Each structure stands twice: as C-alpha cells, then as structure tokens.
Amino acid sequence: MLYRKLGTSKLEVSEIGFGCWAIGGWMWGTADDKESTKAIHAALDLGINFFDTADIYGHGHSEKILADALGKKRKEVIIATKGGAYFENKKICVNLSAEYIKKAVDSSLKHLRTDYIDIYQPHWPDTNTPLEETFRALNECVAQGKIRYIGVSNFDLNQLSESMKYSKIISHQPPLNFLKRDYEVAVIPYCYKENIGVVTCSPLAKGLLTGKYNPDAFLSDMTRSSDPLFRGDTFKRSLAIVERLKKNAAESHKTVAQLAIAWVLSHPAISSAICGARNHHQVKENVGAVGWQLSQKQMSKIEIILATTV
C-alpha cells in the first residue's frame, strides 16, 4: 500500500480508502455483517488505514460494524465519518444546525465506540443553516477533543470557500469517476491550490465501472435505481464505455475497476480514492490499482473513449 499526506493535516492516508456505505445495508442493498467484517480485516491486512463512513449508512449500522471489526486496532487507523443527513418520509433531509450536528457527533462517537473522530464531515450542504453556525459547532467539538480535523463532503466551490472563513478545512469528499466529472471543473483545482486533501468517493460509479452490469440488470437498491447513470440511454452509453475501457485495461493486465481507480489516483489533487467493498475479494481487487501509473498514451485513449462513445 502507498500513502499520501492529507492536506495540511498530520495524517497520511492510504491511497485506497475503505468506503463503508455498502456495509450499512438497507438502501444500499443487503449486507452480510460477517462478510463486512472479513472485508475490513482484509483491508487492514493489505495496509488500508483510512475508513470512511456516515451515520446515515444503515442508521448507524455501518459505524457499529466498523467499530466491531476494528476492535483494538482503532487507534492504528484513520476514521472519517459524516453527519447532518437523515431519512424522513423516504427522502434524504439535511440539518447542519448547531444543535443537530453536536448530537450527531456524540451519536457517531457512541456507534464507533471511540472518544475521538479523526475527520468529521458535514455530509451535504444545508441551505437553511448559515455555514458560520455549522462550523462554530464543529470547532467547539474540536476544542473538546471529540474531533481531530474537519472536512466537508459534496460542497460546491462557493460553499467550500465560505466554510474556510469559519474553520480550518483539511479535506473535501466529492464524487469523481469516468462518468461523473463535474467537480473536476472548479472544486478539485481549488482544493489543489489551497492544499485541501481530496478523498474522492464513488470512483467505481456505484459499481457501474466494475463491468458487472448488463442492459437487463435488475437494480433492487434505492441508490442505484434512483441514479440517472442507471437509467435509459445514459445507462446504455455507460455500459458501452465500460466495454471499451475493458480493452484498455486488459492491455496492462488490469480490470476495468482497477483502471477506474488508477485514473482517479493519477490526479495530483487526490489523496485517497474511497472504494466501497462488500467482501474481501472486492477489497483485494481495489488494492490492485495501487502502484500502477497510467501512461500518457493510456490517458489519451481514455479521454477519446469518454468523448466518442454514444
């Protein structure tokens, strides 16, 4: 495993981060707790030291399973969690008020069975709460020793830059993959300029870039069935892109998933690619992307595939 410094913090995170959304179950499909535990143990054995979760993943179940699996190794790893998002009437709602966020931090500490969280991130921006209020509350949690560092997740450029007026932001977690690149335009370059560590989520586009889907795939979980990438002509185009990328990856004896992760890690602003895994086999495949440098020729081929596939 290789490691990269995270922004201006003292943390060095593994290039592959373990994304814990899938092990929460529920809207991310079924999860087997025993398999989840094996996956976390495999991640530890392979040198992964960065685990990202959130209180909304299975209503805290993901945080609890992570705590159980880490056990006494908790202090050997970096735990990032997110808060402020919750479900109400089958919809995701956001509350980053000082009162809510303080309770959310305490709840995550309890679920994770730890007295500190390495990185705490507002999960989504809350347009009804001033950012100053949110970060004042988080700064208080830092002063109390409950949080080591503050990051953000899914913030746009204006929200990120304004947040920096009220708090030291050491990381940002945006989605980035072959099929979703909007954060490449302004946010990621800004993070690079300001030395904010970028820990990208969804490098495999919720599994779409693993090559396991076909046009007749039945999408049973909420996150995929509601994602435009998995619908209609967009889904067909995505599958066509994956088929062409498979040939590119095979030239280096890699899978399309490893190609997708290596592409994300090739960006100079990226500290870690957060990859979800339901079992230890998926963890091992994800780690296979480490240490593989894409050539300029491969990068050019990828850009052509993404631009010309219809």
N, C-alpha and C positions, 0 to 999 in steps of 0.2 A: 504494500500500500504506500502511496505517496501522500504528502500532507502539504497544505498551503495555509499561510497566515490569513486570518480573518480580519480584514480592515485594519483599524488602529488598535484592536484589542490585543491581548497577550495569548489569544487562542490560536492553535494550529489544528485545523480540521482536516479529516481525511477527504481525499478528492471524491470519493463516493460516500454520500450520506445515506443513512437508512431512513426512508420515509415510512412513518408508522400509520398512515391513514388507512391502509388496507386491513391492518390487524385490528382495527376498531370494529369491523363488521358493519352490519346494518346497511346504510345507504351505499356502502362501498362493496356490497355483496357479502356472502357468508365468509366467516373467518374461523379457522380451527386454532384454538389457543395453543395447543401442543405444537402444531406446525409453526405458529408465530414465534413461539419460544425457541424452537430449533433454528429458525431463521435468524433471530437476534444473536444466538450463540455462535452461529456460523459467521455472522458479521464481525463479532468480536475476534474470533479466531483468525479472520482474514485481515485484521487491522483497522476495521472501521471504528472510528471513535466519535462519530457525530450522528446523533439520533434526533430526528425532528418529528414532533407530534403536535397535538392540539386537543383542547378539552372537548371540542365538538365531535371528535372521532369516536363514535360509539358512546357518546355521552360520558366520556372519561374512561371508557374501557381500554382504549389504546394506551393511555398513560399508565393505567394499572398493570396491564400485561408487560409493558416495557419495564416497569419497576420490578415486577416479579422476576423477569428474565435476567435483568442486570444484577440483582442481588447485591452482593458485597463489592461488585465491580463498578458501582455507580460513580465513585469518585475518580475512576480511571477514564471516564468518558465525558463528552460534552452533550448536554441535553438542551435542546431548544423546544419550547412549546409556544402555542398561540392561544389567544383568548379574545373574547368580545363577540364571538359569533355563536348563535344558538338557533334551535329549531322551534318554530311556532306555527301551528296550522300547516305543517308540511312545507314551510318556507324557511329559508335561512334569513335570520334577522341579525342586526349588528347593534351592539351597545358598548360604546367606549367611554361611558360616563365614569367619573372617578369612583363612585360607589360601586358600580358593577365590576370595573376592572380590578379593584382591590380584592373583592370577593372571589373573582375568577383566579387571581394569583394564589390566594390561600387554598382554593379548591384544588388547583393543579399541584401545589406542594403536597397536599394530602394524598392525592391519587398517586403521585410519583414517589411518595414516601421519602422525601428528601427535605432538607432545611434550606436549600437554595436551588434556583434555576439558573443555568448558565446564560441562556439567552431567552428573553421573553418578547414576544412579538404581537402587537395588535393584528388580528387575523385579516380583517378587511377594514377599510376606512369607514368612519361613521359620520355622515354629513350632518347629523343632528347634534353632534357634540363638538365643541371647539377643541382643536388639537392641543391647545395650551392646557386645557383641563385634563386630557388623557395623559399627557406626558408629565404633568405635575404629579399625578398619582403614581405613575411608574417610577419617577425619580425618588419619590418617598419610599417605594418598595426597594429600590437600590440602596438608599440610605439605611434601611432596616436590615439589609443583608439578605433579603428574600430573592433578589435578582442580582446577577453579576453584571449583565450587559443588556441593553435594549436594542432590539431590531424592529423592523416593520415587515409587513407582508402585503403584497398586492396594492401598494400605494402608487399613485401616478407621480409625475415629476413635481407638480405643484405641492402635493401633499407631503412628499418626501422632503423637499427643500424647506417647507414651512415647519415641519417637525424638527428639523435641525436647529431651529431658533430656540426651541424649548428643551432640547435634550441632546445628548451625545448618541448618535445612531451608528452602531458598528456594522450592521448588516441589513440587507434587504432580500426578501424572498419573492421573486417574481417567477411566473412560468416561462419556460423557454424550451423550444424544441423545433424540429424542422417545419412543423405545421403551424406553430404559433410564435411569431417573431416581433410582435408589436413593441415589446419592451426594449428591443434592440435599438429602436429609433432614438429615444431620448433618455430613458431611465438608466439603462445599463451604462451608457457612456458617462452619464453624470456620476454614477457610483464610482466608476473607474477614476474619474477626475478628482473626486472628493475622498478617495480611499475608503469607500464603504464596501465591505465584503459582500459579494453577491452569492447567495446559496440558492441556486435555481431549483424549482420544483417542476414536476411533470416533464422530465427530459424524454420520456417514452410516450408522451401524449396519452396517459391513462391506459397504456398497454397497446395502443394502436400501432406504435412503431416497433413492436416485438415481432410482427409478422404472423401473429396467431389468429387474426380475424379474417373472415371471408365475407363476400357480399350478403350472404344469408345468415350472418351471425345474429343470434338472439341476445339482446342486451337486457339482462334482468336487473342490474343495479341502477339506482337513480342517477348517479353521477355521469355515467356513460349515455344512458338513454335520453338524458336531457341536454347533452353536449352537441352543438351543431356539427362538430367534426365527425360524429357518428350518424349523421342524417343525410339521406338523399344523395344528390350529385357530389356534395362535399365528401361524403364517406367513400363513394366510388373513386373519386380523384385521389383521396388519401391512400386507399388501397393500391392504386396504380403507382403512386410514388414509392410506396414501400416495396413493391415488386422490383422496381428499377434500382432502388437502393440496395436490395439484397445482392445484386450482381456486383455493385461497387464494393460492398463489404467482403464478399467472397474472394475478391482479388487479394485481400490481406488476411484471408483465412479467419475472418471475424463474422459475427452475426450482425444483422441489421440493428439489433438493440445496442450492441457494443459500438457500432458505428455512430448511432444517435448520441450516445453518452460521450464518446470521444469528441464528437463535434462540439457539444456544449462545453466540454472541458478545454477545448482549444481556444476559447475566448479569454483574453488576458484579464478580464474583469472578474471571472468566475473563480470562487474559492472552492465550491463543492457542488456537485450535482446530486440532488436528493432523489434517490430511486426507491420506489416502493417495492416491497417483496412479501409474498405470502408464504414462501418456503425457502429452504436453504439452497435449493437448486437455482432459484432466481437470484439469490444473493451472489452466488459464485459466478453466474453469467454477468451480472452487473460489474463485478470487480474485474472481469476480463477486459474491460475497457481501459483500465489504468495502465499507464506506461506506453501507450500506443499513440504515436504522433501522426496525425494526418498530414500527408504531403500537400503541397500547393496544388498539384495536379488533381488529387482526390477532392480537395475543397472546391476546385473549379468545376469538376464533374457534378458534385452535389448541387451547386448553385444552378447548373444547367438543368438538372433533373427537376429541381423545385420550380424553376421558371417555365419549363416547357411541357410538363405533364398536364394533360387536360382530361 
